[in-house]
Amino acid sequence: MALAAAQLLLLAFAFVVCGLGLWLLVRGLRPKRVGLTPFCRKCSYNLTGVDLTAKEIRCPECGAHLCSLNAVVFGTRRRRPGRIVLGLLLIMVGATPAVLTTSQVLSGVNWYRWKPTDWVLADLGSRNRTVSNKAASELSRRVSAEELSPEEASRAADVCLAIQKRTSANLHTLGPVLDLLGALYEACLLSADQVTSLAENIVLSTIEARNPVVPGNPCPVSVSVADRGPSCGVWAFCEVGDPYLVGERPDRPGSTLLTCGIGRWGTSCSSREEIAIGQPGFHEIAVDVTLRVYDQGRPRGGLHEAPEGLAVVREVRRTLTTRTHVLAEEPRKTIQLRQRPDWDREIPKLIQIVEANVWPPSSSPDAPDRELSLGLEVQGTLPVGLAFEVLAKVNGEWIEIDTFDARPNQSLHHHKSLQMGYPAEPAASVDVLLCSSEAVAVRTVHLHEIWGGALLFRDVPLAYEAPWVRTDRQGLHPVVVPRTAGTTQPAIAE
């Protein structure tokens, strides 16, 4: 790594100071000899009283010949404490910036790139996601630099495909591993079987149904699709058909429940549909999923439209199934409404309106009506499920916009809109009411217990601007509205 001019000057200063300190330390520990006292150069024995004029004479201590040149030295060394202390201080002063600058430079060096490939491949298969992702990033670099042999690339692909197949949660943490797969694919280092495995596992699709189901009510079915593919090299388009009862497959293909383009790891989409089940008992529900994989990155355009003019290199079809139970008799209580003082204090802090925009309807921009867009966000972890009817007060009347539901331990951003006729002078704010509803909860897949309160947002400022513009409304929290005695309706003071 190149050093900056300031770092070079600092290192030069440090070396000069350290050199001066080292010289003073040496001169303080071994000063010049002073006096005429004779000593043996080899063992420093005091030769006072020894006849040094004899032809054959040896040191009484070590037996060295004293007749040879410079075998005897004269004078004693007297250490200089001042020089020693000053030298040590200068060494410390010079070493401190030298160590700091050197450590800073060395910390910026990517030492991992020099690790043997076999060791990096071992790290790639680690259960520690941080270690695995670090190895995947390094292997992607080596693929780009053409530093991997075909055998090493095949081993890396097998490990990545195994990780891709077994991971069903926190898919956004798989990014470097999946991108390594994309790099191997673009470099034509995947075998035909590995390409097939990549295509078959590029999407994680799941189906869930409400269980049990109250007789006479439709059964809510939720289908979700999450991306487990690389962000480069390949792109996939997924189509999910309408749910049906196993054994009652329609003769002709039904409509499409969900379509989405998959081209970035961690992205997901979901849809919910209801299916009518007449007979009590256990039933199996299925959906047909068609996945088409294209040999290039995601094209521009909407994610919910099938691409045109692209050749399909892989097509995968699968059927997802789940089970549900339709009760023979309607239970006394289908949804449990719960309220606790700590929930009443916590839930209003977690829910905010982050968007309240008004603009002309997209279908008729010149129409006098205006479209209200509300963005509800759960900013934290919910202690209990929520199922609300969302109402807005327009021209003095409460109008139902839509519904809103959220599972416990779920954070999400929710968007609802309402066509509403504003007067010539539109309002500057609107009141929004979130009212707990058993009817909403029973049409969800997972909620059997919900919070039984109601939330009121007073005077929510409206922004007359382009759609999908997020407005900063920090601090705009609702208040809990008490319920009217003997009813499930909130008591709203006008």
C-alpha positions as CSV (number, residue, x, y, z in Angstrom):
1,M,0.0,0.0,0.0
2,A,1.4,3.4,-1.0
3,L,2.4,5.7,1.9
4,A,1.2,9.3,2.1
5,A,3.8,12.1,2.3
6,A,2.9,12.8,5.9
7,Q,3.4,9.2,6.8
8,L,6.8,9.2,5.1
9,L,7.9,12.3,7.0
10,L,6.6,10.9,10.2
11,L,8.6,7.7,9.7
12,A,11.7,9.6,8.7
13,F,11.5,11.7,11.9
14,A,10.9,8.5,14.0
15,F,13.9,6.7,12.5
16,V,16.2,9.7,13.1
17,V,15.0,10.1,16.7
18,C,15.3,6.3,17.4
19,G,18.8,6.3,15.8
20,L,20.0,9.2,18.0
21,G,18.5,7.5,21.1
22,L,20.1,4.2,20.3
23,W,23.5,5.9,19.9
24,L,23.1,7.6,23.2
25,L,22.1,4.3,24.9
26,V,25.2,2.5,23.5
27,R,27.5,5.3,24.5
28,G,26.0,5.3,27.9
29,L,26.3,1.6,28.5
30,R,29.8,1.3,26.9
31,P,31.6,4.6,27.2
32,K,35.3,5.1,26.3
33,R,37.9,3.7,28.7
34,V,39.5,6.0,31.1
35,G,42.8,5.4,33.0
36,L,45.8,3.0,32.6
37,T,44.6,0.0,34.4
38,P,45.3,-3.1,32.2
39,F,42.5,-5.6,31.4
40,C,42.3,-8.8,29.4
41,R,40.4,-8.0,26.2
42,K,38.8,-11.5,26.1
43,C,37.5,-11.8,29.7
44,S,38.0,-8.3,31.1
45,Y,40.2,-9.7,33.9
46,N,42.2,-7.0,35.9
47,L,45.9,-7.6,35.1
48,T,47.3,-5.3,37.7
49,G,50.5,-6.9,39.1
50,V,51.0,-9.2,36.1
51,D,54.3,-8.8,34.3
52,L,53.2,-7.8,30.8
53,T,56.8,-7.6,29.5
54,A,57.4,-11.4,29.6
55,K,57.6,-13.2,26.3
56,E,55.2,-16.0,27.1
57,I,52.4,-14.8,29.4
58,R,48.8,-15.9,29.6
59,C,45.8,-14.5,31.3
60,P,45.4,-16.0,34.8
61,E,41.6,-16.1,34.3
62,C,40.9,-17.4,30.8
63,G,44.4,-18.5,29.6
64,A,44.5,-16.2,26.6
65,H,47.9,-15.2,25.2
66,L,48.6,-11.6,26.3
67,C,51.6,-11.3,24.0
68,S,49.5,-10.8,20.8
69,L,48.5,-7.4,19.5
70,N,45.7,-5.7,21.3
71,A,45.3,-8.6,23.8
72,V,45.5,-6.1,26.6
73,V,43.3,-3.0,26.9
74,F,43.9,-0.1,29.3
75,G,41.4,1.9,31.3
76,T,38.0,1.3,32.9
77,R,34.5,2.0,31.5
78,R,32.2,4.1,33.6
79,R,28.6,4.0,32.6
80,R,26.8,7.3,32.0
81,P,23.2,7.1,33.6
82,G,22.2,10.4,32.0
83,R,23.0,9.2,28.5
84,I,21.2,5.9,29.2
85,V,18.0,7.6,30.4
86,L,18.1,10.2,27.6
87,G,18.6,7.5,25.0
88,L,15.7,5.4,26.3
89,L,13.4,8.4,26.2
90,L,14.4,9.3,22.6
91,I,13.8,5.6,21.6
92,M,10.3,5.7,23.1
93,V,9.5,9.1,21.5
94,G,10.6,7.8,18.1
95,A,9.2,4.3,18.3
96,T,5.6,5.4,19.2
97,P,4.8,7.2,15.9
98,A,6.8,4.5,14.0
99,V,4.7,1.7,15.5
100,L,1.4,3.5,15.0
101,T,2.2,4.4,11.3
102,T,3.5,0.9,10.5
103,S,0.5,-0.8,12.1
104,Q,-1.9,1.6,10.3
105,V,-0.2,0.7,7.0
106,L,-0.1,-3.0,7.7
107,S,-3.8,-3.1,8.8
108,G,-4.8,-1.8,5.3
109,V,-3.1,-4.8,3.6
110,N,-5.4,-7.6,2.6
111,W,-3.4,-10.5,4.0
112,Y,-6.3,-12.9,3.2
113,R,-5.6,-12.8,-0.5
114,W,-2.3,-14.6,0.1
115,K,-4.0,-17.5,1.9
116,P,-3.7,-20.8,0.0
117,T,-6.7,-21.7,-2.0
118,D,-7.3,-25.0,-0.2
119,W,-7.5,-23.1,3.1
120,V,-9.9,-20.5,1.5
121,L,-12.2,-23.3,0.3
122,A,-12.2,-24.8,3.8
123,D,-13.4,-21.4,5.1
124,L,-16.1,-21.2,2.4
125,G,-17.8,-24.3,3.9
126,S,-17.7,-22.9,7.4
127,R,-21.0,-22.6,9.3
128,N,-19.9,-19.2,10.4
129,R,-21.5,-16.9,7.8
130,T,-18.9,-14.1,8.3
131,V,-16.0,-16.5,7.6
132,S,-17.9,-18.1,4.6
133,N,-18.7,-14.7,3.0
134,K,-15.1,-13.5,3.4
135,A,-13.9,-16.6,1.6
136,A,-16.5,-16.2,-1.1
137,S,-15.5,-12.6,-1.8
138,E,-11.8,-13.7,-2.1
139,L,-12.7,-16.6,-4.4
140,S,-14.7,-14.2,-6.6
141,R,-11.6,-12.0,-6.9
142,R,-9.5,-15.0,-7.9
143,V,-12.1,-16.1,-10.4
144,S,-12.0,-12.6,-12.0
145,A,-8.2,-12.8,-12.0
146,E,-8.2,-16.3,-13.4
147,E,-6.3,-17.7,-10.5
148,L,-8.5,-20.8,-9.9
149,S,-7.9,-24.1,-11.6
150,P,-10.9,-26.0,-13.0
151,E,-10.8,-28.4,-10.1
152,E,-10.7,-25.6,-7.5
153,A,-13.6,-23.9,-9.2
154,S,-15.6,-27.1,-9.2
155,R,-15.0,-27.6,-5.5
156,A,-16.0,-24.0,-4.8
157,A,-19.2,-24.4,-6.9
158,D,-20.2,-27.6,-5.0
159,V,-19.8,-25.8,-1.7
160,C,-21.8,-22.8,-2.8
161,L,-24.6,-25.0,-4.2
162,A,-24.9,-26.9,-1.0
163,I,-25.1,-23.6,1.0
164,Q,-27.7,-22.3,-1.5
165,K,-29.9,-25.4,-1.2
166,R,-29.9,-25.7,2.6
167,T,-30.5,-22.0,3.5
168,S,-34.1,-21.0,3.9
169,A,-33.8,-18.0,6.2
170,N,-31.8,-14.7,6.3
171,L,-31.1,-15.0,2.6
172,H,-29.6,-11.5,2.4
173,T,-26.6,-12.9,4.3
174,L,-25.9,-15.2,1.4
175,G,-24.9,-12.4,-0.9
176,P,-21.1,-13.1,-1.4
177,V,-21.7,-16.9,-1.7
178,L,-24.4,-16.5,-4.3
179,D,-22.3,-13.9,-6.2
180,L,-19.5,-16.3,-6.3
181,L,-21.8,-18.7,-8.1
182,G,-22.6,-16.0,-10.6
183,A,-19.0,-15.3,-11.2
184,L,-18.3,-19.0,-11.8
185,Y,-21.2,-19.2,-14.1
186,E,-20.1,-16.2,-16.2
187,A,-16.6,-17.6,-16.3
188,C,-18.0,-20.9,-17.7
189,L,-16.6,-22.9,-14.8
190,L,-19.8,-24.7,-13.9
191,S,-20.6,-28.1,-15.2
192,A,-24.0,-28.9,-16.7
193,D,-25.2,-30.6,-13.5
194,Q,-24.1,-27.6,-11.5
195,V,-26.0,-25.2,-13.7
196,T,-29.1,-27.4,-13.3
197,S,-28.7,-27.3,-9.5
198,L,-28.3,-23.5,-9.6
199,A,-31.5,-23.1,-11.6
200,E,-33.5,-25.5,-9.5
201,N,-32.6,-23.7,-6.2
202,I,-32.4,-20.2,-7.5
203,V,-35.8,-19.5,-5.9
204,L,-37.1,-20.5,-2.5
205,S,-40.9,-20.7,-2.8
206,T,-43.2,-21.6,0.1
207,I,-46.9,-22.0,0.6
208,E,-48.8,-21.6,3.9
209,A,-52.6,-21.9,4.7
210,R,-54.6,-21.0,7.7
211,N,-55.2,-23.9,10.0
212,P,-57.8,-24.5,11.3
213,V,-60.5,-22.9,9.2
214,V,-63.9,-21.9,10.5
215,P,-66.7,-23.6,8.5
216,G,-68.3,-21.3,5.9
217,N,-65.2,-19.1,5.7
218,P,-62.7,-19.3,2.8
219,C,-59.2,-20.5,3.6
220,P,-56.5,-17.9,3.3
221,V,-53.4,-19.2,1.4
222,S,-50.1,-17.3,1.3
223,V,-47.4,-17.9,-1.3
224,S,-44.0,-16.3,-1.0
225,V,-41.0,-16.3,-3.3
226,A,-37.5,-15.4,-2.2
227,D,-34.4,-15.1,-4.3
228,R,-31.5,-17.4,-3.7
229,G,-29.7,-16.6,-7.0
230,P,-26.6,-14.4,-7.8
231,S,-26.9,-10.8,-8.7
232,C,-25.1,-11.3,-12.0
233,G,-24.9,-13.9,-14.7
234,V,-28.4,-15.3,-14.6
235,W,-31.9,-13.9,-14.1
236,A,-35.1,-15.7,-13.3
237,F,-38.8,-15.0,-13.7
238,C,-41.3,-16.8,-11.5
239,E,-45.0,-17.4,-12.1
240,V,-47.3,-18.9,-9.4
241,G,-50.7,-20.1,-10.3
242,D,-53.9,-19.8,-8.2
243,P,-54.2,-22.3,-5.3
244,Y,-56.4,-25.3,-5.7
245,L,-57.5,-28.4,-3.7
246,V,-55.4,-31.5,-4.5
247,G,-57.6,-33.8,-6.5
248,E,-59.7,-30.9,-7.9
249,R,-57.1,-29.5,-10.4
250,P,-59.0,-27.4,-12.9
251,D,-59.1,-28.7,-16.5
252,R,-57.7,-25.4,-17.8
253,P,-55.0,-23.3,-16.3
254,G,-56.2,-20.7,-13.8
255,S,-55.2,-17.2,-13.5
256,T,-51.8,-16.2,-12.1
257,L,-51.6,-15.4,-8.4
258,L,-48.0,-14.0,-8.4
259,T,-45.4,-13.0,-10.9
260,C,-42.0,-11.6,-10.1
261,G,-38.6,-11.2,-11.5
262,I,-35.7,-12.6,-9.5
263,G,-32.3,-11.0,-10.0
264,R,-30.9,-10.1,-6.7
265,W,-30.2,-12.2,-3.6
266,G,-32.3,-11.5,-0.6
267,T,-35.3,-9.9,-2.5
268,S,-38.7,-11.5,-2.0
269,C,-42.4,-11.1,-2.9
270,S,-45.5,-12.7,-1.6
271,S,-49.2,-12.8,-2.3
272,R,-52.3,-14.0,-0.5
273,E,-55.4,-15.6,-1.9
274,E,-58.5,-17.3,-0.5
275,I,-59.9,-20.6,-1.6
276,A,-63.3,-21.9,-0.8
277,I,-63.5,-25.3,0.9
278,G,-67.0,-26.8,1.4
279,Q,-66.5,-30.1,3.3
280,P,-65.1,-30.3,6.9
281,G,-62.0,-32.3,7.5
282,F,-58.4,-32.3,6.3
283,H,-57.6,-30.9,2.9
284,E,-54.5,-30.5,0.9
285,I,-53.9,-27.3,-1.1
286,A,-51.4,-26.9,-3.9
287,V,-50.1,-24.2,-6.3
288,D,-48.1,-24.7,-9.4
289,V,-44.9,-22.7,-9.8
290,T,-43.1,-22.1,-13.1
291,L,-39.6,-20.8,-13.0
292,R,-37.7,-19.7,-16.1
293,V,-34.0,-18.9,-15.9
294,Y,-32.4,-16.6,-18.5
295,D,-28.7,-16.6,-19.4
296,Q,-28.1,-12.9,-18.6
297,G,-28.7,-10.3,-15.9
298,R,-32.1,-8.9,-15.1
299,P,-33.3,-6.6,-18.0
300,R,-34.6,-3.2,-17.3
301,G,-38.3,-2.8,-16.8
302,G,-40.9,-4.0,-14.3
303,L,-40.3,-7.0,-12.2
304,H,-43.8,-8.2,-12.7
305,E,-43.7,-8.6,-16.4
306,A,-42.3,-11.5,-18.3
307,P,-39.3,-10.5,-20.4
308,E,-39.6,-10.5,-24.2
309,G,-37.0,-11.6,-26.7
310,L,-34.8,-13.5,-24.2
311,A,-34.0,-17.2,-24.6
312,V,-34.9,-19.5,-21.7
313,V,-32.0,-21.7,-20.8
314,R,-33.7,-23.5,-18.0
315,E,-37.3,-24.0,-17.1
316,V,-38.3,-25.6,-13.7
317,R,-41.8,-26.6,-12.8
318,R,-42.8,-27.7,-9.3
319,T,-46.0,-28.0,-7.2
320,L,-46.1,-26.7,-3.6
321,T,-48.5,-28.3,-1.2
322,T,-49.8,-27.6,2.3
323,R,-52.5,-28.9,4.6
324,T,-55.4,-27.3,6.4
325,H,-58.3,-28.5,8.6
326,V,-61.8,-27.2,8.2
327,L,-63.7,-27.5,11.5
328,A,-67.1,-29.3,11.6
329,E,-68.5,-26.7,14.0
330,E,-67.7,-23.1,14.5
331,P,-65.8,-22.5,17.7
332,R,-67.1,-20.1,20.3
333,K,-64.2,-17.9,19.9
334,T,-62.1,-17.8,16.7
335,I,-59.8,-14.9,17.3
336,Q,-58.5,-14.0,20.8
337,L,-58.5,-10.2,21.4
338,R,-55.8,-9.4,24.0
339,Q,-54.9,-6.2,25.8
340,R,-52.2,-5.6,28.4
341,P,-51.0,-2.4,29.9
342,D,-47.5,-2.9,28.6
343,W,-48.8,-3.6,25.1
344,D,-50.9,-0.5,25.2
345,R,-47.7,1.5,26.0
346,E,-45.4,-0.3,23.6
347,I,-47.4,-0.8,20.4
348,P,-48.1,3.0,19.8
349,K,-44.3,3.5,19.9
350,L,-43.7,0.9,17.2
351,I,-46.2,2.1,14.6
352,Q,-45.8,5.2,12.5
353,I,-47.2,6.8,9.5
354,V,-44.2,7.5,7.3
355,E,-46.1,8.5,4.1
356,A,-49.2,10.5,3.6
357,N,-49.2,11.8,0.0
358,V,-51.9,13.1,-2.2
359,W,-51.7,13.2,-6.0
360,P,-54.1,12.8,-9.0
361,P,-55.1,9.3,-9.9
362,S,-52.8,7.7,-12.4
363,S,-55.8,6.6,-14.5
364,S,-57.1,10.1,-14.9
365,P,-54.6,12.8,-13.9
366,D,-57.1,15.6,-14.8
367,A,-59.9,14.3,-12.7
368,P,-61.0,16.4,-9.6
369,D,-60.6,13.4,-7.3
370,R,-57.3,12.8,-5.5
371,E,-55.7,9.6,-4.3
372,L,-54.5,9.4,-0.7
373,S,-51.5,7.2,-0.1
374,L,-50.7,6.1,3.5
375,G,-47.5,4.3,4.4
376,L,-47.7,2.4,7.7
377,E,-44.5,1.1,9.2
378,V,-43.7,-1.2,12.1
379,Q,-40.4,0.1,13.5
380,G,-39.4,-2.7,15.9
381,T,-40.5,-6.1,17.1
382,L,-44.2,-6.6,17.8
383,P,-45.1,-8.4,21.0
384,V,-48.4,-9.6,19.6
385,G,-50.1,-9.9,16.2
386,L,-52.0,-6.9,14.7
387,A,-55.1,-6.9,12.5
388,F,-56.6,-3.5,11.8
389,E,-59.3,-1.9,9.7
390,V,-57.7,1.3,8.4
391,L,-60.0,4.3,8.3
392,A,-59.5,7.9,7.3
393,K,-61.7,10.9,8.2
394,V,-62.7,12.6,4.9
395,N,-65.1,15.5,4.8
396,G,-66.2,14.7,8.4
397,E,-66.9,11.0,7.7
398,W,-64.8,7.9,8.5
399,I,-64.1,6.0,5.4
400,E,-62.6,2.5,5.4
401,I,-59.4,2.5,3.3
402,D,-58.3,-1.1,3.6
403,T,-56.9,-3.6,6.1
404,F,-53.5,-4.0,7.8
405,D,-52.1,-7.0,9.5
406,A,-48.7,-8.0,11.0
407,R,-47.4,-11.0,12.7
408,P,-45.6,-11.0,16.0
409,N,-41.8,-10.4,15.8
410,Q,-42.3,-8.8,12.4
411,S,-41.0,-5.5,11.1
412,L,-42.5,-4.3,7.8
413,H,-43.5,-1.4,5.6
414,H,-47.1,-1.4,4.5
415,H,-48.7,0.8,1.8
416,K,-52.5,1.4,1.5
417,S,-54.3,3.9,-0.8
418,L,-57.8,5.3,-1.1
419,Q,-59.6,7.1,-3.9
420,M,-61.2,10.2,-2.3
421,G,-62.9,13.3,-3.7
422,Y,-61.3,16.4,-2.2
423,P,-62.9,19.9,-2.4
424,A,-61.3,22.7,-4.4
425,E,-59.4,23.7,-1.3
426,P,-57.9,20.3,-0.2
427,A,-57.3,19.6,3.5
428,A,-53.9,20.0,5.0
429,S,-54.2,17.0,7.3
430,V,-56.3,13.9,7.9
431,D,-57.2,11.7,10.9
432,V,-56.4,8.0,10.6
433,L,-57.8,5.3,12.7
434,L,-56.5,1.7,13.1
435,C,-59.2,-0.4,14.6
436,S,-58.6,-4.0,15.7
437,S,-60.8,-6.4,13.7
438,E,-61.5,-10.1,14.1
439,A,-62.8,-10.2,10.6
440,V,-59.4,-9.1,9.3
441,A,-57.5,-11.5,11.5
442,V,-59.6,-14.5,10.4
443,R,-58.6,-13.8,6.8
444,T,-54.9,-14.0,7.6
445,V,-52.8,-17.2,7.6
446,H,-51.1,-17.0,10.9
447,L,-53.0,-14.7,13.3
448,H,-55.1,-16.4,16.0
449,E,-54.4,-13.9,18.8
450,I,-54.3,-10.1,18.2
451,W,-54.1,-6.9,20.1
452,G,-57.5,-5.7,20.9
453,G,-56.9,-2.0,21.0
454,A,-57.4,0.9,18.5
455,L,-54.9,3.6,17.5
456,L,-55.8,7.1,16.4
457,F,-53.5,9.4,14.4
458,R,-54.7,13.0,14.8
459,D,-54.0,15.6,12.1
460,V,-51.6,13.7,9.9
461,P,-50.0,16.2,7.6
462,L,-50.6,15.6,3.9
463,A,-47.9,16.1,1.3
464,Y,-49.1,17.1,-2.2
465,E,-46.1,15.7,-4.1
466,A,-45.0,12.9,-6.4
467,P,-46.0,9.4,-5.3
468,W,-43.7,7.2,-3.3
469,V,-41.9,10.1,-1.8
470,R,-41.1,9.2,1.8
471,T,-41.8,12.0,4.2
472,D,-39.9,12.4,7.5
473,R,-42.5,12.2,10.2
474,Q,-40.4,11.3,13.2
475,G,-42.4,11.6,16.4
476,L,-45.8,11.2,14.7
477,H,-47.1,8.4,16.9
478,P,-50.7,7.4,17.6
479,V,-52.7,7.4,20.8
480,V,-54.6,4.4,22.1
481,V,-58.4,4.9,21.8
482,P,-60.6,3.3,24.5
483,R,-63.4,1.1,23.5
484,T,-67.1,1.9,24.0
485,A,-68.5,-0.1,27.0
486,G,-70.2,-3.3,25.8
487,T,-68.9,-3.1,22.2
488,T,-65.8,-3.7,20.2
489,Q,-65.9,-0.3,18.6
490,P,-63.5,2.5,19.7
491,A,-64.9,5.6,21.4
492,I,-63.6,8.5,19.3
493,A,-64.1,12.0,20.7
494,E,-65.0,14.4,18.0
